[in-house]
Amino acid sequence: HSPSFSNQFHSTTEDLVMKLSKREEEINEAIDKLVDFKTRVGTEIDQLEDRRFRIILRERYIRCKSWADIAIEQNYDKRYIYELHGYALKEFEKEFPAKFI
């Protein structure tokens, strides 16, 4: 290979590594923000009085579980989980109105 091809390849590789490094930094920052957000919301959920509300909101929004899984784990009918979820959201809104603006 000619020196110019080698230099061009090296430069392209360096550019790619720099771009990947920057992208990795951006992803890590986004992950940090998500973790902070989940921690903050989890703390707020934990302040709700009704244990059922805390469980449903935490399982759904912090642990990202499906409604079916939550219903099975809590030994409730899925329709009842939906009903409790509605009450839980109303309670959360009452406790933390700024979150719903």
Buried (B, 14 or more C-beta within 10 A) or exposed (E): EEEEEEEEEEEEEEEEEEEEEEEEEEEEEEEEEEEEEBEEBBEBBEEBEEEBBBBBBBBBBBEEBEBEBBBEEBEBEBEEBEEBBEEBBEBBEEEBEEEEE
